[in-house]
Amino acid sequence: MSKYDIIVLGSGPGGYVAAIRASQLGLKTAIIEKESLGGICLNWGCIPTKALLKSAQVFEYLKHADDYGLSVKGYDKDFNAVVKRSRGVAEGMSNGVKFLMKKNKIDVIEGFGKLKTGKKVDVDGKEYSADHIIIATGARSRELPSLPQDGKKVIGYREAMVLPEQPKKMIVVGSGAIGVEFAYFYNALGTDVTIVEYLDRIVPVEDEEVSKQLERSFKKSGIKIMTSAEVTSVDTSGKGVKATVKTKKGEEILEADIVLSAVGIKSNIENIGLEDVGIAVDRDKVLVNDFYQTNIPGYYAIGDITPGQALAHVASAEAILCVEKIAGQNVEALDYGNVPGCTYCTPEIASVGLTEQQAKDKGIDIKVGKFPFSASGKASASGAKDGFVKVIFDAKYGEWLGCHMIGAGVTDMIAEAVLGRKLETTGHEVLKTIHPHPTMSEAVMEAVAAAYGEVIHL
């Protein structure tokens, strides 16, 4: 039996990061993967979707070339080539993780791993043991009873990335990050898209003003939006799909070629031996303490299978923290209130901290500032005037409570707010920090100035 200091089960952005950090700290490490190194994020999630979205964005640039004083004739899209490029990007990233495993002398064990008692893992009949086992098995597309996925007409995000041909009509059920990103992608390439959202607004976890702005932008692009609506059944017996949608006004039948179910994720915790070992689970999540230890000594869990936000960057942060704690380093628990969320449709969305409503619900006296990109010189020059930056501060102490952005490139801008909040920056300090001009990022400073009654360019 092979013996290790650490065995990691799963090689997504939680698993492979845990393995690399463990190796850096001098721990003999193995990683177990049943499919492709990099997990869903690199192979079927974060990375290939961004490649698809970039293709859609470039196609939109071509469509609007005359807005920039340019003339482009005879351009068209090749849906299969767009998909092929995305798969090539994913493959390149997965190969990069293979290289990192070799570079860091991590043993890669291919196969399906199942936890055993006594700090062991069985991989297709062969046993491996370790002093510490980190479970990082991730998640998959969640299925609703009323919306069973057949992989052809009713699909999840994975199939949406590699459809053999572009659908003429698509219904997207759910308007979280996955739903709106695919809605944007397919609409930009010419598919007739309808979003069906159960709650009363799209991207419902975001600040309400962000939801309203995205709805305006999407409707301007021709995306149809149905809120407070529920798909109660689908009929796939004909050539396409007929979806019965229950709304406040009654039932409506929508017809499409494809229905994309984007209603969240389901943790991959079945058949991996959790029950055999006695590891506690509640509501589809493995229960852990602040340093990702389960109730059974020597077993840890990170990423989408734990109660924190199901985001790649959260899994990576948890991975590093978990391993450093195992190695005996002095570490602090993660602050889950300062995790940025990013959505990569056009316009992009990025946010961190409290929404305006959440701050009010807590009874905090707040200052709110908002700066529209329509007043930004860089946004005007770029032809990307949709959106705004919104900031929320504690009126008494100046604490930066939240930051919410919608517009071009905001997923690259949100880190300023995350870092500022981490360093306990006050509104006055942000206001007095010189931001370069002309940039999209100076909208952050302008929004803060608006909160304090000092805005110049509004």
KETIPA-148107 format. One record per residue (C-alpha): x, y, z; chain; residue in one letter. Coordinates in steps of 0.2 Angstrom, whole numbers, always signed. Each point is the difference from the previous one (the first is absolute). Last residue first. Example, Ala and Ser with C-alpha at 12.3 -4.5 7.8 and 13.67 -1.06 7.14 Angstrom:
BEGIN
SITE       X       Y       Z   chaine   residu
SITE     +68      -5     +36        A        S
SITE      -6     -17      +3        A        A
***
This chain:
BEGIN
SITE       X       Y       Z   chaine   residu
SITE    -109    +321     -62        A        L
SITE     +19      +2      -3        A        H
SITE      +6      +7     +16        A        I
SITE      -8     -10     +14        A        V
SITE      +3      +7     +17        A        E
SITE     -16      -4      +9        A        G
SITE      +7     -14     +10        A        Y
SITE      -9     -14      -9        A        A
SITE      +3      +8     -16        A        A
SITE     +19      +1      +3        A        A
SITE      +0     -19      +4        A        V
SITE      -9      -2     -17        A        A
SITE     +13     +11      -8        A        E
SITE     +15     -10      +7        A        M
SITE      -8     -16      -6        A        V
SITE      -3      +8     -17        A        A
SITE     +18      +3      -1        A        E
SITE      +1     -19      -4        A        S
SITE      -7      +2     -18        A        M
SITE     +16     +10      -4        A        T
SITE      +4     +17      -7        A        P
SITE      +8      +5     +12        A        H
SITE      +9      -9     +13        A        P
SITE      -7      -1     +18        A        H
SITE      +8     +11     +13        A        I
SITE      -4      -6     +18        A        T
SITE      -9     +14     +10        A        K
SITE     -17      -7      -3        A        L
SITE      +5     -17      +4        A        V
SITE      +7      +6     +17        A        E
SITE     -16     +10      +4        A        H
SITE     -11     -15      -3        A        G
SITE     +10     -10     +13        A        T
SITE     +12     -14      -3        A        T
SITE      -1     -15     +11        A        E
SITE     +15      -9      -9        A        L
SITE     -11     -14      -5        A        K
SITE     -14     +12      -5        A        R
SITE     +12      +9     -11        A        G
SITE      +7     -16      -8        A        L
SITE     -18      -6      -4        A        V
SITE      -4     +17      -7        A        A
SITE     +15      +1     -11        A        E
SITE      -3     -18      -5        A        A
SITE     -16      +5      -8        A        I
SITE      +8      +8     -15        A        M
SITE      +4     -15     -11        A        D
SITE     -17      -7      +1        A        T
SITE      -6     +18      -4        A        V
SITE      +7      -1     -18        A        G
SITE     -15      +7      -9        A        A
SITE     -14      +4     +12        A        G
SITE      -9      -4     +16        A        I
SITE      +8      +3     +17        A        M
SITE      -5      -2     +18        A        H
SITE     +10      +4     +15        A        C
SITE      -4      -3     +18        A        G
SITE      +3      +5     +18        A        L
SITE     +15     +11      -2        A        W
SITE      +2      +6     +18        A        E
SITE      -2     +19      +2        A        G
SITE      -3      -1     +19        A        Y
SITE     -17      +9      +2        A        K
SITE      -7      +0     -18        A        A
SITE      +5     -18      -3        A        D
SITE      +4      -1     -18        A        F
SITE      -9      -6     -16        A        I
SITE      +7      +1     -17        A        V
SITE      -8      -1     -17        A        K
SITE     +10      -1     -17        A        V
SITE     -11      +2     -16        A        F
SITE      -6      -8     -15        A        G
SITE      -2      +2     -19        A        D
SITE     +13     +13      -8        A        K
SITE     +11     -13      -9        A        A
SITE      +4      +9     -17        A        G
SITE     +19      +0      +6        A        S
SITE      +1     +19      -2        A        A
SITE     -16      +2     +10        A        S
SITE      +6     -12     +14        A        A
SITE     +17      +8      +1        A        K
SITE      -8     +17      +2        A        G
SITE     -12      -6     +14        A        S
SITE     -16      +9      +2        A        A
SITE     -10     -14      -9        A        S
SITE     +10     -12     +11        A        F
SITE     -12      +6     +14        A        P
SITE      +6      +4     +17        A        F
SITE      -9      -5     +16        A        K
SITE      +3      +5     +18        A        G
SITE      -9      -7     +15        A        V
SITE      +3      +6     +18        A        K
SITE      -7     -11     +14        A        I
SITE      -8      +0     +17        A        D
SITE      +0     -19      +4        A        I
SITE     -16      -8      +5        A        G
SITE      +5     -18      -6        A        K
SITE     -14      +1     -12        A        D
SITE      +6     +16      -7        A        K
SITE     +17      -8      -4        A        A
SITE      -8     -15      -8        A        Q
SITE     -10     +12     -11        A        Q
SITE     +15     +10      -6        A        E
SITE      +9     -17      -4        A        T
SITE     +13      -6     +12        A        L
SITE     +17      -5      -4        A        G
SITE      +8      -3     -18        A        V
SITE      -7      +2     -17        A        S
SITE      +4      -3     -18        A        A
SITE     -11      +0     -16        A        I
SITE      +5      +0     -18        A        E
SITE     -10      +9     -13        A        P
SITE      +1     -11     -10        A        T
SITE      +0     -17      +9        A        C
SITE     +15      -4     +11        A        Y
SITE      -8      -1     +18        A        T
SITE     +12      +3     +15        A        C
SITE      -2      -2     +18        A        G
SITE     +13      +7     +12        A        P
SITE      +2      -8     +17        A        V
SITE      +1     +12     +15        A        N
SITE     -14      -7     +11        A        G
SITE      +7     -17      -1        A        Y
SITE     +15      +6     +11        A        D
SITE     +12     -15      +0        A        L
SITE      +6      -7     +16        A        A
SITE     +18      +6      +5        A        E
SITE     +16     -10      -1        A        V
SITE     +14      -4     +11        A        N
SITE      +9     -14      -9        A        Q
SITE      +0     -18      +6        A        G
SITE      +1      -9     -16        A        A
SITE     -18      -5      +1        A        I
SITE      -5     +19      +3        A        K
SITE     +10      +4     -16        A        E
SITE      -9     -14      -9        A        V
SITE     -18      +6      +4        A        C
SITE      +4     +19      -3        A        L
SITE      +7      -4     -17        A        I
SITE     -15     -11      -5        A        A
SITE     -12     +13      +7        A        E
SITE      +7     +13     -11        A        A
SITE      -1     -11     -15        A        S
SITE     -18      -5      +3        A        A
SITE      -5     +18      +3        A        V
SITE      +9      +5     -17        A        H
SITE     -10     -14      -9        A        A
SITE     -17      +6      +7        A        L
SITE     -13     -10     +10        A        A
SITE      -2     +12     +15        A        Q
SITE      +3      -8     +16        A        G
SITE     -10     -15      +7        A        P
SITE     +12     -14      -6        A        T
SITE      -1     -12     -15        A        I
SITE      +4     +15     -12        A        D
SITE     +17      +2      +7        A        G
SITE      +9      -8     +14        A        I
SITE      -2     -16     +11        A        A
SITE     +12      -7     +13        A        Y
SITE      +3     -18      +7        A        Y
SITE     +14      -3     +13        A        G
SITE     -12      +0     +15        A        P
SITE     -18      -4      -4        A        I
SITE     -12     +15      +3        A        N
SITE      +7      +9     -15        A        T
SITE     +15     +11      +0        A        Q
SITE      -2     +15     -12        A        Y
SITE     +10     +13     +10        A        F
SITE     -15     +10      +7        A        D
SITE      -9     -17      +4        A        N
SITE      -8     -11     -13        A        V
SITE     -17      -8      -4        A        L
SITE      -1      -8     -17        A        V
SITE     -14      +8     -10        A        K
SITE     -16      -8      -8        A        D
SITE     -12      +6     +13        A        R
SITE     +11      -6     +15        A        D
SITE     +14     -12      -1        A        V
SITE     +11      -7     +14        A        A
SITE     +14     -12      -5        A        I
SITE      -3     -18      +7        A        G
SITE     +14      -9     -10        A        V
SITE     -12     -11      -8        A        D
SITE     -13     +14      -3        A        E
SITE     +13     +11      -8        A        L
SITE      +5     -14     -12        A        G
SITE      +1      +9     -16        A        I
SITE     -17      -7      -7        A        N
SITE      -9     +16      +1        A        E
SITE      +9     +16      +5        A        I
SITE      +1     +10     -17        A        N
SITE     -10     +15      +6        A        S
SITE     -15      +6     -11        A        K
SITE      +1     +16      -9        A        I
SITE     -12     +15      -5        A        G
SITE     -15      +2     -10        A        V
SITE      +8      +2     -17        A        A
SITE     -11     -13     -10        A        S
SITE      +2      +4     -19        A        L
SITE     -15      -4     -10        A        V
SITE      +4      -3     -18        A        I
SITE      -9      +1     -17        A        D
SITE     -14     +12      +7        A        A
SITE     -18      +2      +3        A        E
SITE      -8      +9     +15        A        L
SITE     -17      -4      +6        A        I
SITE      -8     +12     +13        A        E
SITE      -9      -3     +16        A        E
SITE      -8     +14     +10        A        G
SITE      +2     +19      +2        A        K
SITE     +11      -3     +16        A        K
SITE     +11     -12     -11        A        T
SITE      +1     -18      -2        A        K
SITE     +10      -6     -15        A        V
SITE      -4     -16     -10        A        T
SITE     +15      -4     -11        A        A
SITE      -2      -7     -17        A        K
SITE     +16      -7      -7        A        V
SITE      +6      -3     -18        A        G
SITE      -5     -14     -13        A        K
SITE     -14      -7     +11        A        G
SITE      +1     -11     +15        A        S
SITE     +10     +12     +11        A        T
SITE     -14      +7     +10        A        D
SITE      +6     +10     +15        A        V
SITE      -9      +3     +17        A        S
SITE      -2     +13     +14        A        T
SITE     +12     +13      -7        A        V
SITE      -2     +14     +13        A        E
SITE      -3     +19      -2        A        A
SITE      +2     +14     +12        A        S
SITE     +11      +8     -13        A        T
SITE      -1      -3     -19        A        M
SITE     +13      +8     -11        A        I
SITE      +2      +1     -19        A        K
SITE     +18      +3      -6        A        I
SITE      +0     +12     -15        A        G
SITE     +16     +10      +4        A        S
SITE     -10     +15      +7        A        K
SITE      -9     -13     +11        A        K
SITE     +17      -6      +7        A        F
SITE      +6     +17      +4        A        S
SITE     -16      +5      +9        A        R
SITE      +0     -16      +9        A        E
SITE     +18      +2      +5        A        L
SITE      -4     +18      +6        A        Q
SITE     -15      -6     +11        A        K
SITE     +10     -14      +8        A        S
SITE     +15     +12      +4        A        V
SITE     -13     +12      +8        A        E
SITE      -6     -15     +11        A        E
SITE     +17      -4      +7        A        D
SITE      +5     -18      -6        A        E
SITE      -6     -16      +7        A        V
SITE     -15      +1     -12        A        P
SITE      +9      +0     -16        A        V
SITE     -17      +2      -9        A        I
SITE     -15      +7     +10        A        R
SITE     -16      -6      +8        A        D
SITE      +6     -17      +4        A        L
SITE      -3     -16     -11        A        Y
SITE      +9      +6     -15        A        E
SITE      -3      -5     -18        A        V
SITE     +12      +8     -12        A        I
SITE      -5      -1     -19        A        T
SITE     +13      +0     -14        A        V
SITE      -2      +1     -19        A        D
SITE     +17      -6      -6        A        T
SITE     +10     +13     -10        A        G
SITE     +18      -2      +7        A        L
SITE      -2     +13     +13        A        A
SITE     -16      -8      +6        A        N
SITE     +10     -17      +2        A        Y
SITE     +14      +8     +10        A        F
SITE     -12     +12     +10        A        Y
SITE     -12     -13      +6        A        A
SITE     +15     -11      +4        A        F
SITE      +8     +13     +11        A        E
SITE     -18      +4      +8        A        V
SITE      -3     -18      +5        A        G
SITE     +17      -5      +7        A        I
SITE      +1     +16     +10        A        A
SITE     -18      -2      +7        A        G
SITE     -15      +3     -11        A        S
SITE      -8     -17      +1        A        G
SITE      -9      -9     -14        A        V
SITE      +7      +4     -17        A        V
SITE     -11      -3     -15        A        I
SITE      +8      -1     -17        A        M
SITE      -6      +3     -18        A        K
SITE     +10      -1     -16        A        K
SITE     +12     -13      +8        A        P
SITE     +19      +0      -5        A        Q
SITE      +6     -17      -5        A        E
SITE      +9     -14      +8        A        P
SITE      -2      +7     +17        A        L
SITE     +17      +1      +9        A        V
SITE      -1     +13     +14        A        M
SITE     -19      -2      +3        A        A
SITE      +3     -19      +3        A        E
SITE     +10      +5     +16        A        R
SITE     -12     +14      +6        A        Y
SITE     -14     -12      +1        A        G
SITE     -12      -6     -14        A        I
SITE     -18      -4      -4        A        V
SITE      -1      -3     -19        A        K
SITE     +15     -12      -1        A        K
SITE      +8      -4     +17        A        G
SITE     -16      -7      +6        A        D
SITE      -2     +12     +15        A        Q
SITE     -15      -2     +11        A        P
SITE      -9     +17      +2        A        L
SITE     -15      -2     +12        A        S
SITE     +10     -11     +12        A        P
SITE     +14     +14      +0        A        L
SITE     +17      -6      -4        A        E
SITE     +16      +9      +7        A        R
SITE     +15      +2     -11        A        S
SITE     +16      -8      +8        A        R
SITE     +10      +3     +15        A        A
SITE     +18      -1      +7        A        G
SITE      +9     -16      +6        A        T
SITE     +13      +9     +11        A        A
SITE      +2     -12     +15        A        I
SITE     +16      +2      +9        A        I
SITE      +8     -15      +8        A        I
SITE     +13      +2     +14        A        H
SITE     +13     -13      +7        A        D
SITE      -2     -10     -16        A        A
SITE      -4     -17      -7        A        S
SITE      -3      -7     -17        A        Y
SITE     -10     -16      -5        A        E
SITE      -2      -7     -17        A        K
SITE     -17      -7      -6        A        G
SITE      -5     +14     -11        A        D
SITE      +8     +13     +11        A        V
SITE      -3      -4     +18        A        D
SITE      +4     +14     +12        A        V
SITE      +7      -2     +18        A        K
SITE      +0     +10     +16        A        K
SITE      -5     -14     +11        A        G
SITE     -18      -1      -7        A        T
SITE      -1      -1     -19        A        K
SITE      -4     +14     -12        A        L
SITE      -3      -4     -18        A        K
SITE     +10      +6     -15        A        G
SITE      -5      -2     -18        A        F
SITE     +15      -2     -11        A        G
SITE     +17      +8      -5        A        E
SITE     +13      +3     +14        A        I
SITE     +11     +15      -3        A        V
SITE     +15      +0     +11        A        D
SITE      +6     +17      +4        A        I
SITE     +18      +5      -4        A        K
SITE      -3     +19      +0        A        N
SITE      +6      +1     -18        A        K
SITE     -10     -15      -5        A        K
SITE     -16      +6      +7        A        M
SITE      +3     +17      -7        A        L
SITE      +2      -8     -18        A        F
SITE     -16      -9      +2        A        K
SITE      -9     +16      +5        A        V
SITE      +7      +9     -15        A        G
SITE      -7     -15     -11        A        N
SITE     -17      +4      +8        A        S
SITE      +2     +18      -5        A        M
SITE      +4      -4     -18        A        G
SITE     -14     -12      -1        A        E
SITE     -12     +13      +6        A        A
SITE      +6     +13     -13        A        V
SITE      -1     -14     -14        A        G
SITE     -18      -4      +6        A        R
SITE      -5     +19      -2        A        S
SITE      +8      +1     -17        A        R
SITE     -10     -15      -6        A        K
SITE     -16      +7      +6        A        V
SITE      +3     +16     -10        A        V
SITE      +5     -10     -15        A        A
SITE     -16     -10      +2        A        N
SITE     -10     +16      +0        A        F
SITE      +8      +8     -15        A        D
SITE      -5     +18      +0        A        K
SITE      -1     +12     -14        A        D
SITE      +9     +15      -7        A        Y
SITE      -2      +5     -19        A        G
SITE      +3     +18      +2        A        K
SITE      +9     +10     +14        A        V
SITE      -1     +19      +0        A        S
SITE      +8     +10     +14        A        L
SITE      -5     +17      +7        A        G
SITE      -2      -7     +18        A        Y
SITE     -19      -2      -1        A        D
SITE      +2      -7     -17        A        D
SITE      +9     -15      +8        A        A
SITE     -16      -5      +9        A        H
SITE      -3     -17      -7        A        K
SITE     +19      -3      +1        A        L
SITE      +1      +5     +18        A        Y
SITE     -15     -12      +4        A        E
SITE     +10     -14      -8        A        F
SITE     +15      +4     +11        A        V
SITE     -12      -1     +15        A        Q
SITE      -7     -16      -5        A        A
SITE     +17      -8      -2        A        S
SITE      +5      +7     +17        A        K
SITE     -15      -8      +8        A        L
SITE      +5     -17      -7        A        L
SITE     +17      +2      +7        A        A
SITE      -7      +6     +16        A        K
SITE     -10     -16      +0        A        T
SITE     +15     -11      -3        A        P
SITE      +9      +7     +16        A        I
SITE     -13      +1     +13        A        C
SITE      -9     -16      -3        A        G
SITE      +2     -16     -10        A        W
SITE     +18      -4      +0        A        N
SITE      +9     +13     +11        A        L
SITE     -14      +3     +13        A        C
SITE      -7     -18      -2        A        I
SITE     +16      -9      +6        A        G
SITE     +17      +7      -3        A        G
SITE      +7     -18      -4        A        L
SITE     -12     -10     -11        A        S
SITE     -11     -14      +5        A        E
SITE      +0     -11     +16        A        K
SITE     +13     +10      +9        A        E
SITE     +11      -5     +15        A        I
SITE     +14     +12      +6        A        I
SITE     +15      -6     +10        A        A
SITE     +11      +9     +12        A        T
SITE     +16      -2     +10        A        K
SITE      +1     +16     +10        A        L
SITE     +14     +12      -2        A        G
SITE     -10     +16      +2        A        L
SITE      +1      +3     -19        A        Q
SITE      -8     -17      -2        A        S
SITE     -14      +4     +11        A        A
SITE      -3     +17      -9        A        R
SITE      +0     -10     -17        A        I
SITE     -12     -13      +6        A        A
SITE     -12     +13      +8        A        A
SITE      +0     +10     -16        A        V
SITE      -4     -16     -10        A        Y
SITE     -15      -4     +11        A        G
SITE      -8     +16      +2        A        G
SITE      +1      +6     -18        A        P
SITE      -5     -17      -6        A        G
SITE     +10     -16      +3        A        S
SITE     -11     -11     +11        A        G
SITE      +5     -11     +15        A        L
SITE     +16      +7      +7        A        V
SITE     +12     -11     +10        A        I
SITE     +12      +7     +12        A        I
SITE     +14      -7     +10        A        D
SITE      +1     -15     -11        A        Y
SITE      +1     -19      +1        A        K
SITE      -1     -12     -15        A        S
SITE      -7     -17      +5        A        M
***
